[in-house]
Amino acid sequence: MPIEFGPGLIGAGEVVTFPLWTANGKLVGYQRYVWNEPKRRSNIGKYFTWITEEYKPLAFWGMEYVLPNPAGCANHSTVSQKPLLVCEGIFDAIRCIQCGFRACAILTATPSRQFVHWFNQLTYHQLTISIKDNDGAKSGLDKVGKNAIMSTWHKDMGDHTVDEADEWLHETLRHWI
């Protein structure tokens, strides 16, 4: 029996499923997480991600935290002044949300050019800060949004406790918030 833990988080037993959306509100896939499986590069371990072929380059998690650019509106006051934190993984974004920030996960360290263009258009009037993982992998997250920082206390935001993440985020982002 599925249990809804909050927006975008559904679980059953040892499995949590995150629905993936696009800006037009279309459900285009999901990411499944099984906490007791090993992490593998294929879709048979801890993570399983399925996205329709048509929307593969545009799917992400956390649409409800991304306030779209109100295109054509003279008054842009409807856009939140709080920064939008852009993370690689869903649990990284959830850790930022637990600390009171808006956050989303783009599900990759190397977003496609199509995604970068689309996402930057979507968030044009917002302060966006990408948080890159400190894992030595090549990252294209600094192309997404206007600013980029790197997790310095741990490999990624999901590895921080809530208290550590809260302290690190507020210290690191102090001149933006």
Order of alpha helices (4+ residues) and beta strands (2+ residues): beta-beta-beta-beta-beta-beta-alpha-beta-alpha-beta-beta-alpha
